[in-house]
Amino acid sequence: MNLNYWYSFQRIDGIYENGAMTSTSISIQYLLPDKDLKISLKGDDLFRTEKITGNSVVNGIYQNFGYYYDTQSF
């Protein structure tokens, strides 16, 4: 069994101030007794939190953005 969690802190990237991001993944693997076959089950971005958000001000114009690429999978 494997449980993975990561957190990306709020940061400044060039002219953009990006918000924090997180993601949680889990995987389970079962090896059959004769060791000829592995059965695996994996889930990524379980809580749909891998979203990119941010803002910037360029020439007095405020920009706000949010992206979600639907990285959830099972």
C-alpha positions in Angstrom: 0.0 0.0 0.0 1.2 3.5 -0.8 -0.3 6.8 0.3 1.1 10.0 -1.2 0.3 13.6 -0.3 2.0 16.7 -1.5 1.6 20.4 -0.8 2.8 23.3 -2.9 3.1 26.6 -0.9 1.7 29.9 -2.2 4.5 31.5 -4.2 5.4 34.2 -6.7 6.3 32.9 -10.2 7.4 35.8 -12.4 4.6 38.3 -12.5 2.0 35.8 -11.0 1.2 35.2 -7.4 0.1 31.5 -7.3 -2.0 30.0 -4.6 -1.3 26.8 -2.7 -2.0 23.4 -4.2 -2.4 19.9 -2.8 -2.9 16.4 -4.0 -3.6 13.0 -2.4 -3.0 9.7 -4.1 -3.3 6.1 -3.0 -2.3 2.7 -4.5 -2.7 -0.9 -3.4 -0.9 -3.8 -4.9 -1.6 -7.5 -4.4 0.8 -10.2 -5.4 -0.8 -13.6 -6.0 0.6 -16.5 -4.1 2.3 -18.1 -7.1 3.9 -14.6 -7.9 2.8 -14.8 -11.6 0.3 -11.9 -11.4 0.1 -8.6 -9.6 -3.2 -6.8 -9.1 -2.9 -3.0 -8.6 -5.4 -0.3 -7.8 -4.5 3.3 -7.9 -6.3 6.6 -7.4 -4.9 10.1 -8.1 -6.0 13.5 -6.9 -8.7 11.9 -4.7 -10.2 15.1 -3.3 -9.9 17.2 -6.5 -7.6 19.7 -4.9 -4.9 19.9 -7.7 -6.1 23.3 -8.9 -3.9 26.1 -10.0 -5.0 29.6 -8.9 -3.4 32.9 -8.9 -3.4 36.6 -9.8 -1.3 39.4 -11.1 -1.3 43.1 -11.8 0.2 44.2 -15.1 0.1 47.9 -16.1 -2.6 48.5 -13.5 -4.8 45.7 -14.9 -5.7 43.0 -12.3 -5.9 39.4 -13.6 -7.3 36.5 -11.6 -7.1 32.9 -12.9 -7.9 29.4 -11.9 -7.1 26.1 -13.8 -8.2 22.6 -13.2 -7.0 19.9 -15.6 -9.1 17.1 -14.0 -6.2 14.9 -13.0 -8.5 12.6 -11.0 -8.2 9.0 -12.0 -8.9 5.6 -10.6 
